[in-house]
Amino acid sequence: MSNEHRTVLGLALAFTLLLGVFTIADLVDTGPTPLSLVSLIVLAMFAFGIIGALRQPPDR
């Protein structure tokens, strides 16, 4: 994996974790709501998609 891939992976994971922290903080503050549950599902799909795409080496 090249340095560029590692950098993008790190930034994407940091962004996803930050959004996850905000979502968890909202869950703790207001309790579970339908919108917060949708947010967790979207964050999970976002994380799985980014990690899956970046872990695959590019075809040459």
C-alpha positions as CSV (number, residue, x, y, z in Angstrom):
1,M,0.0,0.0,0.0
2,S,1.4,3.4,-1.0
3,N,1.8,6.4,1.3
4,E,-1.0,8.1,-0.6
5,H,-3.4,5.2,0.2
6,R,-2.4,5.2,3.8
7,T,-2.9,8.9,4.1
8,V,-6.4,8.8,2.5
9,L,-7.3,5.8,4.7
10,G,-6.1,7.6,7.8
11,L,-8.1,10.7,6.9
12,A,-11.2,8.8,6.0
13,L,-11.1,6.8,9.2
14,A,-10.5,10.0,11.3
15,F,-13.5,11.7,9.6
16,T,-15.7,8.6,10.2
17,L,-14.6,8.3,13.8
18,L,-15.2,12.0,14.4
19,L,-18.8,11.7,13.0
20,G,-19.2,8.6,15.1
21,V,-18.2,10.4,18.3
22,F,-20.7,13.2,17.5
23,T,-23.4,10.6,16.9
24,I,-22.6,8.8,20.1
25,A,-22.6,12.0,22.1
26,D,-26.0,12.9,20.6
27,L,-27.3,9.4,21.6
28,V,-26.1,9.9,25.1
29,D,-27.5,13.4,25.3
30,T,-31.0,12.8,23.7
31,G,-31.4,9.1,23.8
32,P,-31.9,6.9,20.7
33,T,-34.0,8.4,18.1
34,P,-34.9,7.1,14.6
35,L,-32.5,9.7,13.1
36,S,-29.6,8.7,15.3
37,L,-30.1,5.1,14.4
38,V,-30.1,5.9,10.7
39,S,-26.9,8.0,11.3
40,L,-25.2,4.9,12.8
41,I,-26.2,2.8,9.8
42,V,-24.9,5.4,7.3
43,L,-21.7,5.7,9.2
44,A,-21.2,2.0,9.2
45,M,-21.8,1.8,5.4
46,F,-19.5,4.8,4.9
47,A,-16.7,3.1,7.0
48,F,-17.1,-0.3,5.4
49,G,-17.1,1.2,1.9
50,I,-14.0,3.3,2.4
51,I,-12.0,0.6,4.1
52,G,-13.0,-2.0,1.6
53,A,-12.1,0.3,-1.4
54,L,-8.8,1.4,0.0
55,R,-7.6,-2.0,1.1
56,Q,-7.9,-3.4,-2.5
57,P,-4.7,-2.7,-4.5
58,P,-5.3,-0.8,-7.7
59,D,-5.5,-2.8,-10.9
60,R,-2.6,-2.1,-13.3
